[in-house]
Amino acid sequence: MALLVAGTNSGCGKSTVTLGLMAALVRAGKSVQPFKAGPDFIDPGLHALVTGRVSRNLDLWMCGEQFVGESLQRHSSTAQASIIEGVMGYFDGGDRSTAALAKAIDAKVVLVVDAYGMAESAGAIVEGFKNLSSGAGASYDKGTGAPVDAVIFNRVGSERHFKRLKDAVSHIDIEVLGHLPREAEFHIPERHLGLMVAEESPLSERALGSLASTVSEHMDMARVAELASVGGHEPLFNKKDTVPFKKNDTVTIEKRDIKIAVARDRAFTFYYEDNLDVLKRAGAEIVEFSPLDDDELPEGVDGVYLGGGYPEMFSHELNANSSMRKSVCDWAERGGPLYAECGGLMYLGRNILIDGDKREMCGALPIETELMRKRSALGYREVTTSQGLILGPLGTSIRGHEFHYSRIASHQDTDDVSYNVLGEDTDTVTSVSYKNTLASYTHLHWGGRPDVAGAIVDFICRNKI
């Protein structure tokens, strides 16, 4: 069993409620396994801060039902409760929606409703979600998901207000688990890609403690724990006859004597943890390093992985660490295997332009990126390699997601550099390859293509320097 926290819309309070439920359960002595619906990086980091456990992305489109179900079952097996934070509104996205996910994994669903400025009208909202999720009288098929089992009201003005809300849904077959009062003091700082990342410690112990106390006081945590409990139930996923990762399975790792340096610090935080796991299962050892604080790449590594994050926010610090920039540039120039996504692509370029100011980066790729005032790209992507690359041979297709405020403002055409090598049908440059380096704006999830990790390890084995 798992409890999925859904919302009527973005901004209704899903993240606050999710973190509050997790914090209250942890304070009650429960081990909580967190998950995030969709491709988001920031929410999983905050989940990990609260629970002390790595949060996993459950994305049907990028990974497929089988991988999602296996991940849910496998990681929940060592916890007492599993909580999944939804994405956007419950039905938003059709077959990629939170509703579709809830249906695929047979989750219990609690709907978060922002009750500010309403009372009896909440009944119409809750009844509509309840009916549509159950398919009652609905012609809308793609969004129909698991039935909504419970509701939590957010931004409630008083106990009298809460009573009116409960009365408004009393005729509906739905549990009211409680509410968050309007005066609850809890705020997560934001910036252009969303909330601040966990590595920047945006949540103080005092704020989390206050949130946990508020949730415990105003919600039925005994019932929440029951709905989220993973103990004493049948396997969470039985869609297939066989599930490779069943409860308590041990994963056999083929030792390949390969070390991959993974950039991980305040500037580089965006990784799908499952990608790192499948690299380990393919035989790679992960060695973390900091482009902000370390002098050079770790000694003895065979490949480099530069994930996404906020290099633009730390561009002065990255620029000041000239020895690391030189180490990375030298690695690419000597033909060392290197894979970069989004922020990693920006770091590999010659400069990042911010309000006309140039911040010099590694210079491993002949490109300049520019931070824009408006979002440059958002959405799912399916890429297909147009040549043999670190991700696999020609024609390898992988799914991922793109979300950034920067763009490649200029690039230099040379014989040894190729652009748009991931099959992009656009005049805008979004991927670059040079020698054994591949950099792209797309964050790829290898869950749906676990053979990609093997291809990466094989590529590194063939191209050791």
N, C-alpha and C positions, 0 to 999 in steps of 0.2 A: 504494500500500500504506500501511496505517497500523496501529500497534500499540495495541490497546485494553487497558488495565489494569483487569481486573474483580476482584471480590472475592466471597468466600463470603457475606459479611454486612457490614453497617456496622460500623466499628470494627476491621476485620481488618488495617488498615495500608495500604489503597489509596493514600491521599494521600501518605503517607511514601514508599512505593515509587515512585509516579508522580514526585514531586518529585526523588527520588534518581536515577531513570533520566534525567530531563531534565537534572539538574545534571551527571551524569557524561558525558552526550553533549555538552553544551555545553563542558565542560572539555576534551573530546577534540577540540574544534574544529568540531563539527557545529552547523548551524543547525536548531533544533527548533521546529516549529509545534505549540503546545499546543491541546487541545480539552477540553471538559467535557461529559459526557453529562448531560442533564437541565437543570433551570432554575436551578442554583446560581450565585451571584455570587462567593462568597468564594474557592473553589478557583481559578477563572480568574485572579483577581488575584494569587494566589500563583504560579500558572504563569508569569505575565508577569514577576514578580520574578526567577524563575530563568532564563527563556529570553530575556528582552528582547523578546518578541513578544506581541501581544495574543492572548489565548485566546478561542476562540469556543465558544458553547453549541450542542450538537447535540441537539435535542429533537424527536423524531418527532411527538409529539402537538401541541405548540404550532406547529410549523413545517411539518410534512409531509416525506415522503421526498425530494421534489425539491429543496426548499430546503436540507435537511441535506446531501444529496449535492453540491450546487453549492458550499456553503460549505466542505466538506471538500476538494473538488478545488481550488477557487480559492485558498484560503489555504495549502494544502500545496504549491502549485506553485512557490513561491519558497523552499522549505525543503529540507533534506536528509533530515529525518526528521519524522514526525508521530506524536505520542503523545496518546491520548485517555484521560482518567480516567473510569472508570465511576461509577455511582451506586448506592448500597445494595448488596444482594446481586445476583449476576449475573442471576437470573431474576425478581427482585422487581419487580412492576409489570406483568407480562404484556406486552401489546402496547406498553407505555410503558417497558419495561425496558432495561437495558444489553444483554441478550441480543438483544432485538428490534432495537436499534440496530446491534449487531455484524453481524447477519444482513443488514440493509438495505444496509450499506455494504461488506460483505464484508471485514471487518477481521480481522487476526490477533489472537488473544485470549490473554493471559497471565492466569492465575488466581492471585490472592494468597491464601494460606492461612495463618492464624495458627496456628503449630505449638506454641504454648505449652501444655504439659501433655499433649502427645500425641506418638506416634511412628508405630507401624505403623497406627494408626487413620487416619492421614492418607490412606492408600491408598484406604480406603472413600469418603472425602469426594471426593478427586480423581476416582476412577472414576465416582462418581455424577454429578458435574458433567460429566465427559467424555461419559458415555452420554446424559444428558438433553439436552445441547447438540446432540448428533448425532442425536437422535430415536430412539436405539436402545432399543426396548422401552418407549418412553414413550407414555402416553396424554395427556400434558400438551402441548397444541399451542401455546398462545399464547406461552409462555416459551421455546420451542425456538428457539435462535439459532444463530449461527455456532459451529462446533466450537471447543472449547478446545484451543489448540495447545501451550501451555506453562504451567508453574507456577513461582511464586516462593514460598518459605517465609519467613514473618516470625517474629521473636522466637525464633530458634533458639539453643539453649543452648550448643552446642559442635560441633566438627567431627564428633564421634562421633554426636551427635544428628542432624546433617545427613545423615550416611551412612545412618542408620536410615530417615530420611524418604525418601531417594532409593531405597533398597531397597524400601520399601513401595509405590512407584509404578513399579517397574522393569518390571512386567508390563503396564503401560498404555502405549498409543501416545501418549506425551506427552513433551515436552522439559522438563528441569529446568534453568532458567536461573540458578539460584543461590538465595541466601538473604540475609536481614538478621539479623545476630546480635542476641541479646537485649540485650546491653549497649550497642548503638548509641545514642549520646546525641543524640536529636533530638526536640524537642517544640515544637509550635505552640500558643501560648496561646489559650484559648477563652473565649467568653462566651455569652450566652443565645441568639444566632442561629447559633452555631457558632464556627469559628476566627476569630481576629482578622484584620482586613482588611489587604491589602497596604499601603495608605496609612499604616498605623501601624508599618510596618517590623518585623513580628514575627519575621523570619528574618534573623539576622546573617550576615555574610560568613563568619565562622568556622564557624557551624553548618552552612551550606550546603557549605562546603569539606570539612568533616568527613564529611557525609553522602555527598557525591560520592566521596570517597576510600573510604569503607566499601563503597559500591555497586560501585565499580570493582574492589575487592579480592575481593568475594565473589560477583560475578555475571559471566556471560559477556557482556561488553558488545559484543564483536564480533558475536555472534549477535543481541543486542538491536538493534544498529544495522542489521543486515540485515533483521530483521522490521519495523522502523519506517521503513525507507528508502522514499522517494517517487520516487527517480530510476530511470529505465529501465523503467518499468512503463506499462501501458495506463492511460487515464484512470480515475480512481478511481470514477467513477459513470456507469454506462451504462444506467440503468433506463428512460430516455426516449430518443426519437429525437433530441431537441435539448436541449442544456444551455446556458442563456443565458450563464453565466459560465464559459467554457472557459479552459484554461491560457493565460496571457499576454494575455488579453483586456483591453482598456481600456474603462472604463465611461464612457459619455457622460453628462455632467452638464448639465442644463438650468439655466442661470443665472437666478435669480429675484430677486436682490437682496434676499434675506431673511437676517437674522441671528437665530439662536436662542441665547439665553444658557442654558448648561447648568451647574447647580451641581455642582462637583466638588472635594471636599476630604476631610478625615478624617471628616466627619459625613455626607457624601453620596457614596457610592461605588458604589451598586448600579445599574448600567446594562447592558443587553444591547448590546454594541458594534455588533451588526448593526443595531439601531434607529437609532443615530447615522449609520451608513453609508447606510441607505436615505433618511434625511433629507437627507444630502448629495447623493445621487443625484437626489432630488426638487428640488434646487436651493438648499438652505439652507446657510448658512455657520454652523458651530458655534463659539461663543465661550464658553470656560469661565470661571467665576468662583467665588469662595469665599464662602459665607454666613458662614463663621467669620472670615475675615481682611479681606475687602473692605468698603469703606464703603457702597457702593451697587451697584445693577445696572449692568452695563457700558453705556456710552454708545452710543446708536445701534442698540440691538437692537430686534427686532420681536416676539419671542416669548420665553417663559421655560419651561424644563423643569427641574423639581425632582424628581430621582430619589430612590430609597430609600437607606437606610443606618442610621446610629445617632444620630439627633438627640437621643435621650434620654441618650446617653453624653456628649454635648457640650452639654447643655442650658444649663449656666451660661455657656459661651462664646457660644452663640447668643443667649442673653438679653442678655449684655453688649454685643453689637453692635447697639445700638438703631437706628443709622442704616441698617443693611442691612434690619432688620425693617421699618422705616418705608418704605424704598424698595420692598420687595416688596409691602407692603400698599397703598401708593399705586398701584402698577402694576395690581393686581387691581381696585382701586376705580375707576380710570379706564377699565376695560374692556380692559386689555392682555391678549392671548392668553397663557394660562398653563396648563400641564399638570403635574400632580404625582402621584407614586406613593408610597404607604406612608409612608416617612419624610418625604417632601415634604408629604404631607397633614398630618402631625403638626406640621410647621413652620408651615404656613399657619393653623393654629388659634389660638385665643386663649391657651391654656395647655397644657402637658404636666404631668400630675399624677404625681409620683413619691414614693411612700410618704407621701402626704398633702401634700407640698410642691409648690406651684404654680410652674412655670417659665414666665414669660410669653414667648409666641412672636409671630408677625406680626400676628395678629388679622384676617387677610384673610377668614377663614371663621368663622361663629358656632358653633364647636365647641370642645370640650375633649377631649383624648385622655388616656388613663391607662395607664401601664405596669403590666402585670399580672405576678404571680409565675409564672404558668403560661402556656403557649402559648395564644394566642387563636384562631389559625387556621393551617391548613396544608393545601395541596392545589391541584390544577389548577382553573382556572376558565375558563368560556367566558362572556363578557359580551356583551350586546346593548344598544346605545344606545336609550333610551326617548324621546330627543328629539335634535334636531340639535345636535352638540357638536363640539369641536375634532377629535375622532377620525373624524368623518364624519357622514353624515346619519342620520336615524332608521332603526333596524333594522340598523346596522352591527354585525356579530359578530366578535369577536376573542378569541383564546385567550391565557391567561397563567397565572400562578401566584401564590399568596398564602401568606405565611409571616410571622407577626408575633406579638409578645408584648403589643402594646398594643390598645386598643379606643377607640372614640368613646364617652366616658362621658356626655356631655351635648351636646345641640344645640338651637339656637333656631330655631323655625319662623317664617319671614318670607316675604313675598310674592315676593321676588326670589331666594330660595335654594331649590334643589331637592335632595332626597335620594334615594339609591338610583336614580340615573339610568342605571345600567348593567344594569338588568334584574334586580337581586337579588331573589330570592323569599324574603325574610327580614325580620323586624322589626328586626334589627340594622342600623344605618346603616354602610355601608362605602364609599359614594361620595357626593360633594357637587359641585354646580355652582352658580356664582354669576357672573352676567354672562358674561365669556368665560374664566372659570376652571373647570377640571375637575380634581378630586382624587379619588383612589381608592386603596384598599388593595391592589389587584391590580397586579402587575407584568406588563404586557402585552408580548408578543414579536410584532413585526410581520412576522416572516419569512413566516408563512403568509398574510399580507395586506399585501403591499408597497404596495397602493393607499392604505393608511392614511397613510403618510408623505406622499403627494401631497395627501391630504385635509387634513392638518395644515398643510402649506405654503399650500394654497389658503385655508384658514381664516384664517391669519395675514395673508395678502395682503389679504383682505377686511376685516380688523379692525385694521389698523395704527392706532396712536395717535401 
